[in-house]
Amino acid sequence: MRRPGFALIAVFWIVMVVGLFTAIVASRTGFDIDRSRWALDMGRVRAAADGAVEEAAFRMVERLGSGQPVTDLAGVQELDLRIDDIPVHVTIQDEDGKIDLNGAQPELLALLFEALARDNPDLPVGDPVALSERIADFRDIDNLRRPNGAEDPEYAAAGLAAGAKDSVFDTVGELEQVLGMTPELAAAAAPFLTVHSGRAQFDPVVSPPGLQRLGSAVEAAGLLSGMAPSRRRMFSVTAEAALPGGIRLTRAASFRITGDMRQPVAWYGWRSMDG
């Protein structure tokens, strides 16, 4: 015999379950809609940033390929563009104005670290000479340790199994793998370093502001061979695109002007810097 009220209780629980299921579906549907909208907006921002990077590169090609002597790149190195009605701020830097991690003499790298220490008293720089020689040992192909450098035994003693790379730096980010290099120092040095110029020299005239002051220190140290005019061929570019709702993305790449109008630009190292 059925107990009184059983049907009412059963109906009540059915209603509760259906209501809960409906709420879950509605919530999930709303989440999916929001996620789709975010994905669409992020895709638009990324496309705008990438388009601005390429537009800036081809403007540089046009300026340098004009046949006229180029003494100033003002108006090309910093641009505000609109791509698909999305505002994009673009900055171009001449890679010959930076110090190449693979080509620079250890003495030049030491001067850079000393300058960073002067400009940032709280920055953990340590011994600039030791750091520069460890960079040289990290990138060279031999196992011979410089007086203040580090090869595999020193890395092993520090608990770093990877050891020295004994090959060129592929990215500036690999600087953090050098024994004694801190993330803070690597981040502070990164804007002034490159792996794309392939030169022992840099051009302080086209350098980032913090590196321009290094010219007098290089001269005082007798390292004038560490400075040379830019070839105006290798550049890095960053483009920050943003939507009014707050979605923004910065895209970065490096490019080389080839001199071949069939393929005027060769690209390197596309990456997203935030999002």
SULKA-V102021 format. One record per pair of residues at least 24 apart in sequence whose ideal C-beta (glycine too) atoms are under 8 Angstrom apart, sorted by the first residue. I is the first residue (numbers start at 1). GAP is how many residues later the second one is. D is the distance in whole Angstrom. If there is no record, write none. Layout:
# SULKA-V102021
i = {I | I}
gap = {GAP | GAP}
d = {D | D}
This chain:
# SULKA-V102021
i = {38 | 41 | 41 | 41 | 42 | 42 | 42 | 44 | 44 | 44 | 45 | 45 | 45 | 45 | 45 | 45 | 45 | 46 | 46 | 46 | 46 | 47 | 47 | 48 | 48 | 48 | 48 | 48 | 49 | 49 | 49 | 49 | 49 | 49 | 49 | 49 | 50 | 50 | 50 | 51 | 51 | 51 | 52 | 52 | 52 | 52 | 52 | 52 | 52 | 53 | 53 | 53 | 53 | 53 | 53 | 53 | 54 | 55 | 55 | 55 | 55 | 56 | 56 | 56 | 56 | 56 | 57 | 57 | 57 | 57 | 57 | 58 | 58 | 60 | 60 | 60 | 61 | 61 | 61 | 64 | 64 | 65 | 65 | 65 | 70 | 73 | 83 | 86 | 86 | 86 | 87 | 87 | 88 | 88 | 88 | 89 | 89 | 90 | 90 | 90 | 90 | 91 | 91 | 91 | 92 | 92 | 92 | 93 | 93 | 93 | 93 | 94 | 94 | 94 | 94 | 94 | 94 | 95 | 95 | 95 | 95 | 95 | 95 | 95 | 96 | 96 | 96 | 96 | 96 | 96 | 96 | 96 | 96 | 96 | 96 | 97 | 97 | 97 | 97 | 97 | 97 | 97 | 97 | 97 | 98 | 98 | 98 | 98 | 98 | 98 | 98 | 98 | 99 | 99 | 99 | 99 | 99 | 100 | 100 | 100 | 100 | 100 | 100 | 100 | 100 | 100 | 101 | 101 | 101 | 101 | 101 | 101 | 101 | 101 | 102 | 102 | 102 | 102 | 102 | 103 | 103 | 103 | 103 | 103 | 104 | 104 | 104 | 105 | 105 | 105 | 106 | 106 | 106 | 106 | 106 | 107 | 107 | 107 | 107 | 108 | 108 | 108 | 108 | 108 | 108 | 109 | 109 | 111 | 111 | 111 | 111 | 111 | 112 | 112 | 112 | 112 | 112 | 113 | 113 | 114 | 115 | 115 | 115 | 115 | 115 | 116 | 116 | 116 | 119 | 120 | 123 | 123 | 123 | 124 | 124 | 124 | 125 | 126 | 126 | 126 | 127 | 130 | 131 | 131 | 131 | 131 | 134 | 134 | 134 | 134 | 135 | 135 | 137 | 138 | 138 | 138 | 138 | 138 | 138 | 138 | 139 | 139 | 139 | 139 | 139 | 140 | 141 | 141 | 142 | 150 | 150 | 150 | 154 | 155 | 168 | 169 | 170 | 171 | 171 | 194 | 194 | 196 | 196 | 196 | 196 | 196 | 197 | 199 | 200 | 200 | 201 | 201 | 201 | 201 | 202 | 202 | 202 | 203 | 203 | 203 | 203 | 205 | 205 | 206 | 232 | 233 | 238 | 248 | 248 | 249 | 249 | 250 | 250}
gap = {209 | 202 | 204 | 206 | 205 | 207 | 233 | 40 | 42 | 199 | 41 | 196 | 197 | 198 | 202 | 203 | 204 | 195 | 203 | 205 | 226 | 36 | 37 | 35 | 36 | 38 | 40 | 193 | 34 | 39 | 190 | 191 | 192 | 200 | 201 | 202 | 189 | 201 | 220 | 32 | 33 | 37 | 27 | 29 | 31 | 36 | 38 | 187 | 189 | 37 | 184 | 185 | 186 | 198 | 199 | 200 | 211 | 24 | 26 | 28 | 35 | 25 | 34 | 36 | 181 | 183 | 35 | 178 | 180 | 198 | 208 | 206 | 207 | 32 | 175 | 197 | 196 | 203 | 204 | 168 | 193 | 192 | 196 | 199 | 162 | 159 | 158 | 155 | 156 | 157 | 154 | 155 | 151 | 152 | 153 | 150 | 151 | 147 | 148 | 149 | 150 | 146 | 147 | 148 | 143 | 144 | 145 | 115 | 142 | 143 | 144 | 109 | 112 | 136 | 138 | 140 | 141 | 99 | 101 | 102 | 139 | 140 | 141 | 159 | 101 | 103 | 106 | 107 | 110 | 132 | 134 | 135 | 136 | 137 | 138 | 105 | 106 | 107 | 108 | 109 | 110 | 111 | 114 | 133 | 94 | 95 | 96 | 99 | 104 | 109 | 110 | 113 | 93 | 94 | 95 | 103 | 112 | 93 | 94 | 95 | 96 | 97 | 98 | 99 | 100 | 102 | 34 | 38 | 68 | 71 | 74 | 92 | 93 | 94 | 37 | 66 | 67 | 93 | 96 | 94 | 95 | 96 | 97 | 98 | 96 | 98 | 122 | 95 | 118 | 121 | 26 | 27 | 29 | 30 | 40 | 25 | 114 | 116 | 119 | 24 | 92 | 94 | 110 | 115 | 118 | 26 | 27 | 103 | 106 | 107 | 110 | 112 | 77 | 80 | 81 | 99 | 102 | 72 | 76 | 103 | 95 | 96 | 98 | 99 | 102 | 69 | 72 | 73 | 91 | 68 | 61 | 62 | 65 | 58 | 60 | 61 | 60 | 54 | 56 | 59 | 53 | 50 | 47 | 49 | 50 | 54 | 44 | 45 | 46 | 47 | 40 | 43 | 27 | 26 | 27 | 28 | 31 | 39 | 40 | 41 | 26 | 27 | 28 | 29 | 30 | 26 | 25 | 26 | 24 | 28 | 29 | 30 | 25 | 24 | 27 | 26 | 25 | 24 | 98 | 40 | 42 | 38 | 40 | 58 | 60 | 72 | 37 | 29 | 25 | 26 | 24 | 25 | 26 | 27 | 24 | 25 | 26 | 24 | 25 | 26 | 27 | 24 | 25 | 24 | 25 | 24 | 35 | 26 | 27 | 25 | 26 | 24 | 25}
d = {7 | 6 | 7 | 5 | 6 | 7 | 7 | 6 | 6 | 7 | 6 | 5 | 7 | 6 | 6 | 7 | 5 | 8 | 6 | 7 | 8 | 7 | 7 | 4 | 5 | 4 | 5 | 4 | 8 | 6 | 4 | 7 | 4 | 5 | 7 | 4 | 8 | 6 | 8 | 4 | 8 | 8 | 8 | 5 | 5 | 4 | 5 | 4 | 7 | 7 | 5 | 8 | 5 | 6 | 8 | 6 | 8 | 8 | 6 | 7 | 8 | 8 | 5 | 6 | 5 | 7 | 8 | 7 | 6 | 5 | 5 | 7 | 7 | 6 | 6 | 7 | 6 | 5 | 6 | 6 | 6 | 8 | 8 | 8 | 7 | 8 | 7 | 5 | 7 | 7 | 7 | 7 | 5 | 7 | 4 | 7 | 5 | 6 | 7 | 5 | 8 | 7 | 5 | 8 | 5 | 7 | 5 | 7 | 7 | 5 | 8 | 7 | 4 | 5 | 7 | 7 | 6 | 5 | 5 | 5 | 4 | 6 | 6 | 7 | 5 | 7 | 7 | 5 | 7 | 8 | 4 | 6 | 7 | 8 | 6 | 6 | 5 | 7 | 7 | 4 | 4 | 7 | 7 | 6 | 6 | 6 | 4 | 7 | 6 | 7 | 7 | 7 | 6 | 6 | 7 | 5 | 7 | 8 | 5 | 7 | 8 | 5 | 6 | 6 | 7 | 7 | 7 | 7 | 4 | 6 | 7 | 5 | 7 | 5 | 6 | 5 | 6 | 6 | 7 | 7 | 6 | 5 | 5 | 8 | 6 | 8 | 7 | 6 | 7 | 6 | 4 | 5 | 7 | 5 | 8 | 7 | 7 | 6 | 8 | 8 | 8 | 8 | 7 | 6 | 5 | 6 | 8 | 6 | 5 | 6 | 6 | 7 | 7 | 6 | 8 | 8 | 7 | 7 | 7 | 8 | 8 | 8 | 7 | 5 | 7 | 7 | 5 | 6 | 7 | 6 | 6 | 6 | 6 | 5 | 6 | 6 | 6 | 6 | 8 | 8 | 8 | 7 | 7 | 6 | 7 | 8 | 5 | 5 | 6 | 8 | 7 | 6 | 6 | 5 | 5 | 8 | 8 | 7 | 5 | 8 | 7 | 8 | 7 | 6 | 6 | 7 | 5 | 7 | 7 | 8 | 4 | 7 | 6 | 6 | 7 | 5 | 7 | 6 | 7 | 8 | 7 | 5 | 7 | 5 | 8 | 6 | 6 | 7 | 7 | 7 | 7 | 5 | 6 | 4 | 7 | 6 | 8 | 7 | 6 | 5 | 4 | 7 | 7 | 5 | 8 | 5 | 7 | 8 | 8 | 7 | 5 | 5 | 8}
